[in-house]
Amino acid sequence: MRHPHTGGCHDPHFPRTMKLHLTEHQERNVIRRYEDGRITINDRTFQHSLIVTPEDIVDDWGPETVDELTAEDLASVTQLEVEVVILGTGVRQVFPDPRVLEPLMTASLGFEVMDSGAAARTFNILAAEGRKVAAAILM
């Protein structure tokens, strides 16, 4: 039987009220947009290469192109305590010299090389799954 004032069940075991609690989620970085020469993370737009993790943005990362990328640049990524590195190489997928990738291999990190648009999409998927991921995006 429905209760005339609450519309709920008249059963005394049926709760008439329900407490709702706001669950606060830690702010996570989400890549909202990538286009040649520009990337938007959350509400900030960058026009230079950077590294993004779910928690941090390293926006003073040096190389702008695969030709400028060095082993030292990728060695800095290994310090971020991630398990997967996605290297976005700009508009097109370009594989760096294997010697440049050596720091990732030495650190036993999983890594993928892809164009920066694909890297942005892959980062968002892995970050949403709770993975410890870094995307090193070249412009």
Secondary structure, 3 states (H helix, E strand, C coil): CECCCCCCECCCCCCCCCCCCCCCCCCCCCEEEEECCEEEECCEEECCCEEECCCCEECCCCCCCHHHCCHHHHHHHHHHCCCEEEEECCCCCCCCCHHHHHHHHHCCCEEEEECHHHHHHHHHHHHHCCCCEEEEECC
